[in-house]
C-alpha cells in the first residue's frame, strides 16, 4: 500500500515559484494498480518520483505499508521499489542477464540466486532464456520493454513504480505487452503506481485512476466511475466525448447478458417449444444441440403450423455468438457488423450461456451512472 | 641511398632513441591519465568549474612547445633540472591534459540521462553508478582522448631534443645543425612511423576496452 499525505513540491524558476505538485493526498491499495493520468506538466511524474525520492518533497508525507519513507535511507528505499522508466533505460554495456540482476547484485544475492531468478523472470515476461547473454541493442523494442519490466521485478519488490512504461513501443506490441502485464499482475498482485498520459491505457490498466491538472489531484476513482461521472468539465473533456464507449471496454458481456433466456433442444417438437416459451413468458427461444451449443432461433411466429415438427427444422439462423468474457465494446461492434440488436452468448467451450441485447447493455451502463459519486480522493 | 645506408648502419642507435622517445611519452601520458580522468569525472558535477578547467587546459595547448620548454628552464633550474628529462615530461604531461580531460568530461556528461535515472531509481550510489554504468560507457571516448594525446606528444617530444631530453628529435636537431639530410630524414621518418604505429596500437586497445554491448 502506498499512501500520500498532503504531498507538495515547489520549484524555483526564473518566473517565480512553481507548484509542481499541490497538496496531493491519495492511497494506492495493496495489490492494485493506480494510474496517474493527466496532460504533460500536470505533476503526475513528479508525484511518482517523490515516492522513490528521486525528487524530494517540499512538504507532506509518503507511507509505504504504513511506514514513513523518510525513515528509510533513499538508496535502501529505491532497492525495495521496482522502477520502470519510459525510455526503458537498459544499460547498453551489460547483457540482458546483467541488466536483470542489477538490484539483486546491489542487495548482495549469491551468484546462484541471481542466475536462478533471472531465468525465472525471463519465463515470467515470456522471453527466451537464450536472450540472457545478448546485449540490449540486439533486442527488439518490445523485448527490451519486457526486460525492463523483468529488471524492475527482479528482487520481487511489493511496490512497482512505472513511468509510462509502455510508451516507447509501437501500438500493436503495446497492446500485447499490456495484456501480458495484466495477466502477470493478476498473479503477482503488486501495488503499482503507473504514470500515463493515455486515457485508453489508463482505463485498461488501472484499478483506479487519478487525474492530475496543474499539480492538483482532480479526481481519484475507479475507471468506470471516472468515465460515467467525471467530477468536472476538465475531466469530462480529458476522458473524451466517447467516454461511454470506453466504459463498454470495462464491462464483460457476462455482466450485461440475460442468463435466463429460454432454450429448446434441437430434436424437441415445436409444441414443446411453445410450452417452454409460454412458461418463460418470452417470444423467442434459442435452439441448442445435444452439447448445449446454440444452433438456431425460434420465434413464436414459427411455431404456427404442424405441432409435431422438430425445432431443428423450424429454426431461423442465429446471429454470430459472442463469448461471455469479451467486453461489451466487442459485442456492440459485432451487433453493428451483423445488423442485429441481440446476440447469443457462449462460454469458453462454446456452450450457450444467455443472450445479450442492446437494451441490456444500455441498462448496465445507466445503472452505474446512477451510483452515488464519491467526492475527491478516496 | 645515403639515407638507407645511414639507417642500416645505425640501427642500435635508432632503437635506443626510439625507446627514449617512447618512454618520455608513456610516462607523461600515464601521469596525465592518472590526473586527467579523475579531473574530467569530477568536473561533470559543476558546469562552471568544468568550463574554467577546460578553458585553462585549452590555453595550455596553444602555448608553443619551444616557449614552454624555455619558460621551464629558470623555474626548474631551482631544483637543478632546468633542462633534460624532467621539463620534457612536465611539458608533455601538460599538453595531454586537454584531450584527456575534455574527452572524459564529454563522455561522462553525454551518458544518456535516462540511464542515469534508471541507475539512480534502482538504488545505485553515485560511486556504483560511475563504476558500473558511466565509466564503462565512457571508456571508448576516454581511450580516444588518450590516443590523441599520445600522437600529439610523439610530435612534441621531437622538439624536446633541444632541451636535451633525447629521443628521435636528436637526429633532427643534429641534422639541422650539421646540414646532414641523412640524420634529418632518419629522425623525421622515425617520428612519423612511431606516431602512426602508436595510433594503430591504441586503436586496437580502444576497441578491446569498448564494452561489446556498445560496439557496432
Interface residues (C-beta under 8 A of the other chain):
Chain A: X52 X54 X75 X76 X77 X78 X79 X80 X83 X85 X86 X87 X88 X89 X90 X91 X92 X93 X94 X95 X102 X103 X106 X135 X136 X137 X151 X161
Chain B: X112 X114 X115 X117 X118 X119 X120 X121 X122 X123 X124 X125 X128 X132 X133 X136 X137 X211 X212 X213 X214
